[in-house]
């Protein structure tokens, strides 16, 4: 794997999804899946951080009046009604496990919906660094991961979905996307497969 031109995109690694008392933790049916996603992600990041691979977080942080979600339905409606990801709230903060990587993580803010490219400078950041291959990790498989993955593909990036570093709301939904949807435009790999391909090189 060409680490210099590859980036890991972290989606939604915030307290409202991953903390034990997170407002949206219950969106995922399986009790342990969220914790397993985090463990797999951190295992991969511990290796990736030793290479020159870019690690980019795209958090969703919303204004207290949720003006960006004025006509929201579905899970975006749930986010608005529950007060999740509100700017300045503990739930909107990046989880400690990701914060521990310090300035090794680049934060690209501005996302207000599913697509990490919408209303952000993500495309500019990637192009400036010559990144052409994106590895996607985070929440939720059928929403932000799929939307961001499709947008990346349409912009000419090679896309890889990290199957054990993402979670859908149900096991059947997870299997459907990983087996039937993602292969239409992306590779699907688990963290062990990616780690086997990484050739560590010092961070410049």
Secondary structure, DSSP 8 states (H G I E B T S, - for coil): --GGGEEEEEE--BHHHHSTT-TTGGGSSSTTHHHHHHHHHHHHHHHHTTTT-EEEEE-B-B-TT-GGGTT--HHHHHHHHHTTTBTTSGGGSB-HHHHTTGGGSEE---B-SS-TTTTSSHHHHHHHTT--EEEEEEE-IIIIIHHHHHHHHHTT-EEEEEEEEEE-SSHHHHHHIIIIIGGGTSEEE-HHHHHHH-------
